[in-house]
Amino acid sequence: MEELESGVAVAEPGQSLQLEAEAEAERPGSAPLPGLHHKLLRLPLSRIKGLMKADPDVSLASQEAVFAIGKATELFVEVIAKDAYTFALQGKRKTIQRKDVDNAVDATDEFAFLEGTLD
């Protein structure tokens, strides 16, 4: 597994990002152990909760909601980092640069909401 400049790890072909353990814990019929949520995320739950509470429209955030937002954030960062890394490799580089992220945003319809935010 290779770590990018941004601190995001990108798996080499054939490597697992430890999704098997997460899938096992999330499988219906297998009750997750108490406190297991923090082990399934790489982002700190306390920081996510603090960011959520910074929104004036949010007064309370359940632990499940914080976990769901955290997991969605991790998946989003993983997808955009992989796309940006692809553009870096096309430029014969191993380091993601801002232009790679811009290219990933421009090339993928899913990231259209980000256009203009990096300016």
C-alpha positions as CSV (number, residue, x, y, z in Angstrom):
1,M,0.0,0.0,0.0
2,E,1.4,3.4,-1.0
3,E,0.7,6.6,1.0
4,L,0.2,9.7,-1.0
5,E,1.4,13.2,-0.1
6,S,-2.0,14.0,1.2
7,G,-1.8,11.1,3.7
8,V,-4.3,9.0,1.7
9,A,-3.4,5.4,1.3
10,V,-3.8,3.9,-2.2
11,A,-3.9,0.1,-2.5
12,E,-1.7,-1.5,-5.1
13,P,-3.6,-4.0,-7.4
14,G,-4.4,-7.2,-5.4
15,Q,-4.2,-5.5,-2.0
16,S,-7.2,-5.1,0.3
17,L,-8.0,-1.9,2.2
18,Q,-9.3,-4.0,5.1
19,L,-12.8,-3.8,3.8
20,E,-13.3,-7.5,4.5
21,A,-13.3,-6.9,8.2
22,E,-15.7,-4.0,7.8
23,A,-18.0,-6.0,5.6
24,E,-18.0,-8.8,8.2
25,A,-18.9,-6.3,11.0
26,E,-21.7,-4.7,8.9
27,R,-23.2,-8.0,7.6
28,P,-26.8,-8.5,8.7
29,G,-27.1,-11.1,11.4
30,S,-23.7,-10.3,12.9
31,A,-24.2,-7.8,15.6
32,P,-21.4,-5.3,15.9
33,L,-19.5,-5.2,19.1
34,P,-20.1,-2.1,21.3
35,G,-17.5,0.5,20.5
36,L,-16.6,-1.1,17.2
37,H,-17.6,2.0,15.2
38,H,-14.4,3.8,16.0
39,K,-12.3,0.9,14.8
40,L,-14.1,0.8,11.4
41,L,-13.2,4.5,10.7
42,R,-9.9,6.1,10.0
43,L,-11.3,9.5,10.8
44,P,-11.8,10.6,14.5
45,L,-15.4,10.5,15.4
46,S,-15.0,13.4,17.9
47,R,-13.7,15.7,15.1
48,I,-16.6,14.6,12.8
49,K,-19.1,15.3,15.5
50,G,-17.5,18.7,16.2
51,L,-17.8,19.6,12.5
52,M,-21.4,18.5,12.4
53,K,-22.3,20.6,15.5
54,A,-20.6,23.6,14.0
55,D,-23.6,23.8,11.7
56,P,-26.2,26.0,13.4
57,D,-29.0,23.7,12.0
58,V,-27.6,20.7,13.9
59,S,-28.3,20.6,17.6
60,L,-27.9,16.9,18.3
61,A,-26.1,14.2,16.3
62,S,-26.5,10.5,17.2
63,Q,-23.5,8.2,17.3
64,E,-24.9,6.4,14.3
65,A,-25.3,9.6,12.3
66,V,-21.7,10.6,13.1
67,F,-20.5,7.2,12.0
68,A,-22.5,7.3,8.8
69,I,-21.1,10.8,7.9
70,G,-17.6,9.6,8.7
71,K,-17.9,6.5,6.6
72,A,-19.3,8.5,3.7
73,T,-16.5,11.0,4.0
74,E,-13.8,8.3,4.0
75,L,-15.4,6.7,0.9
76,F,-15.6,10.1,-0.9
77,V,-11.9,10.9,-0.1
78,E,-10.9,7.4,-1.3
79,V,-12.7,7.8,-4.6
80,I,-11.5,11.2,-5.4
81,A,-7.9,10.4,-4.3
82,K,-7.9,7.3,-6.6
83,D,-9.2,9.4,-9.5
84,A,-6.6,12.1,-8.9
85,Y,-3.9,9.5,-8.5
86,T,-4.8,8.1,-11.9
87,F,-4.2,11.6,-13.4
88,A,-0.9,11.8,-11.6
89,L,0.2,8.5,-13.1
90,Q,-0.8,9.7,-16.5
91,G,1.6,12.6,-15.9
92,K,4.3,10.1,-14.9
93,R,4.2,11.2,-11.3
94,K,3.6,9.5,-8.0
95,T,2.6,12.6,-6.1
96,I,-0.9,14.0,-6.4
97,Q,-1.0,17.7,-7.3
98,R,-3.8,20.2,-7.2
99,K,-4.1,19.9,-11.0
100,D,-4.8,16.2,-10.7
101,V,-7.6,16.8,-8.3
102,D,-9.0,19.5,-10.6
103,N,-8.8,17.0,-13.6
104,A,-10.6,14.4,-11.5
105,V,-13.4,16.8,-10.6
106,D,-13.7,17.9,-14.3
107,A,-13.6,14.4,-15.7
108,T,-16.2,12.8,-13.3
109,D,-19.9,13.9,-13.3
110,E,-20.2,12.8,-9.7
111,F,-17.8,15.6,-8.7
112,A,-19.6,18.3,-10.6
113,F,-20.7,19.9,-7.3
114,L,-17.1,20.6,-6.5
115,E,-16.4,22.7,-9.6
116,G,-15.2,26.1,-8.6
117,T,-14.7,25.2,-4.9
118,L,-11.0,24.7,-5.3
119,D,-10.4,28.1,-6.8
